[in-house]
Amino acid sequence: MAWREMFRALREGPLTEPATPPPEDEVAILAARLKAAAFNRLGRTLAIRQVDSGSCNGCELEIAMLTGIVYDLERFGLKFVASPRHADVLLVTGPVTRTMHPALTRTWQATPDPKWVVAVGDCAIDGGVFKGSYAITGGIDSALPVDLVIRGCPPTPTAILDGLCALIEANAREPRRPR
Amino acid sequence: MTAHAILDTAAFVACAPFPRRVLDQSAWAEFAAALAATPALELLALWADPTHVHALLHDRDSADFLPVSVAVEIGLYPALSPTRPAAAWFERMIRDLWGHTAADGIDQRPWLDHGHWATTTPLAARPSPNLAAAEPAEFLTSEGEGLHQIAVGPVHAGIIEPGHFRFTCNGETIVRLEIRLGYLHKGTLGLLRGKSPRAAARFAARLSGDSTVAHAIAFAHAAEAACGVAAPPRATQLRGVMGEIERIANHLGDIGAIIGDASFAVLPARFGWHREAVLRAAARAFGHRLMMDAVIPGGLAEDLATEGARAILATVAAIEAELPGLVRIYDDTSSLADRLQSTGTLRPDLAERFAAGGFVGRASGRRFDARRIPGYAPYDRLDVTAVCLDQGDVDARVRVRLAEITESIRLLRLLLTELSDGPIALPLPMASGEGIGWSEGFRGDIWHWLRLEGGLITAAFLADPSWRQWPLLQAAIEGNIVADFPLCNKSFNCSYSGVDL
């Protein structure tokens, strides 16, 4: 019965992890930093468009965990959007395959300024294990100007959150970035 | 002659554990035609090397697995696709990668090669430079009054892999779906060549990240078969543990996502919570949430951590305790029944014709499970139950996966309580030979083929179960409404990266 589950949830409180001790304390500090930074710079929210430009889908699995109740990304004002036209950030995974290169470039062109590109995962940095393949152009910077890299194969959800928060803080201190 | 009689005339080439038969072109052509009258011979995979085209067949009646090859002559070989339509995507892939054309193949359009590579036929003995500009894709036509097309992708609206879906619709109803993949082609097969199996295992582990363990196991099996060695018992048992953890984690995540696509929030929250718990247990037990690179040819990279078994058992006990209540909610929610039942129905005859593996096959009456047949350690001693339904709709695929979670928990307990002592890996000799390896990933049966010379890979193919499931999604979606496509797609959850190679 769904009502029983809901009642239990009410009684036991949320399962979303509080932003306290490690690794949760990290999240708490970042949450506070984010709130201040994002408010100055962007208002309350940052819209993220995720793009897979050649990943094995490992990074997608961990990024998708951010939307669940444990990491609950939206409490930080971060949210995933369905169109690049609604996005502030492109969160890009994978090496850039030659076949995805045109679509990735077009997605970036469709994203309004100011915009940021975050390269997620070791492949996104320099092609990772696929470096040297005939089928890729390299890391994300072979197609787009990258603002931030988040390492890991795949990075943990905490590492991805950490990176997104660092991006906001850095940009809040800078004047508007030229395209 | 019957297909079996033709096979009996073939010469054998050493390939462990299934000797490979080689037919000449006329015998292969006759064999391809005879397949029409032999539905029990299922096509599991079709691939190539610079000189030959290879098929892996399964005889449903005798439970034999038969690799069969044909030499390519002046760039041609007789097609299997007229009698085995599942061969069509493989034939298109073979032409793009090796340049061998399936004469009389039912579809001659390019597949992986969208015209953006620097060379054409990159795996051929002599690839040629790509001088032509990329051309727009050609799609199959649908004719009739009031039809319109919806083009989706390659960049999708969610957090998923890229691919292009071309829907032809009449109002809300989908008349035809054509899927175009290849966007994630990373040249994996080319990268395997010239490497030792140990070094190459990193690529097998990244063919499809959600099946990293299952692909690493199949790859290790192929390498071990080619070298004539077997991984130590503790390694195979822990591989089984990792494989079942991966299955549970994927089932939990996908069931939650399917129900989430039907806009019912309570269950995805709970399933997502348990998925996270499983990933954390995996990280504690094996040092990595997805257990990437933990399985290597010869055994394991690292042993189970001291507290690992306890972490896993505690996590699955919590799932087991809550699952019946969650299933009750699923059963009692009429809006879910309305959305999921009789949606995206895959007919059993189609599942059989395409030899659909995993929960896609088992929700449509095809019971095949590579843990049972041909089987592999540690499952040879465990008597795995394959849950099988025949409704073939989204609901049936969810129910098969729910039942598989329970079964995997049972297997995990057995494996962890009877864990052998001893080494976790042995070195592979610098051998020459050919091997086929397999495993049952959460999606279904995975098949890897390797040829080694002096301990280095000279040719390889890694077959994800999605090759035989994607085409069926195209069939299952017909007559459904566009708004139900996400549900249907998620309920199949085929791998993009896994087939893009």
Interface residues (C-beta under 8 A of the other chain):
Chain A: M1 A2 R4 E5 M6 A9 L15 Q50 V51 D52 S53 G54 S55 C56 N57 G58 C59 E60 L61 E62 I63 A64 M65 T67 G68 I69 V70 F80 A82 S83 P84 G94 P95 T97 R98 T99 M100 H101 P102 A103 L104 T107 V129 F130 G132 S133 Y134 A135 I136 C153 P154 T156
Chain B: H114 H116 W117 A118 T119 P122 P154 V155 A157 G158 I159 I160 E161 P162 G182 Y183 L184 H185 K186 G187 T188 G190 L191 R202 F203 R206 L207 S208 G209 D210 T212 G253 V266 P268 A269 R270 G272 W273 R275 E276 L279 R289 L290 M292 G325 L326 R328 I329 D332 T333 S495 Y496 S497
